[in-house]
Amino acid sequence: MRKPIIAGNWKMFKTRDEALQFILAVNEQLPSREKVDSVICSQFTVLRCLVKRQGENLRIGAQNMHFADEGAFTGEVSGQMLKSIGVSYVIIGHSERRAMFNETDEAVNKKLLKAFECDLTPILCVGESLEQREGGRTEEVIGKQLELDLANLTKEQVKTLVIAYEPIWAIGTGKTATSQVADETCGFIRKTVAKLFDKATAEAIRIQYGGSVKTSNIDELMSMPNIDGALIGGASLKADDFVTLVKAAVK
């Protein structure tokens, strides 16, 4: 049995005071880490204060990192810097990073390799646009992303990373892939990992769905056999909703 994982992606929201108010509200309500992994991925400015106050059942992640250890990279943060302040997870290859900041699969691959070197657990995001889905290219696009993103990783590394399937057309739009469509695509991801590595690796890896996940659809999504959790945007900003979403993963 794969342990479910619910991760909130706060994107560019919450001041320090708002972040502290949130974490103090959720700490005592989250289910045991033996049953579900609960993660909040915040902006860099509040990472340290969240790590210092994370409860036993919550872990903190970053939303991005650079693949170099240090250097003249204005505005960037390294994996070593994240690890030094107690961060546990890092989102890599989010569709907004790919689309708005021209992040390539080559860069994503370098970041994955560096994240493992720094003992961070990556949440790798893959997904297709509406045009690509309507053109019947979903599997082609995601298959190519996985092939390039996972290059040179070991089976042991791949078993421990998290893949988040995010249909780009469902992020922040209010549209959600049906549970069947989401599960089919997560199943394709699992088959692709098996082809690139082996069946044992594919069975071990945890695959999340991300794309307008909310309290009203989490139960149905989590009932699907290939969906092991969710990467949640807007619905993770409210403490009560985040707790509800995490608890739904252990029903």
Beta strands, then each sheet from edge to edge (+ up, - down):
strand 1: 5-9
strand 2: 37-42
strand 3: 59-62
strand 4: 89-92
strand 5: 121-126
strand 6: 162-165
strand 7: 206-209
strand 8: 229-232
sheet 1: 1+ 2+ 3+ 4+ 5+ 6+ 7+ 8+ 1+
end
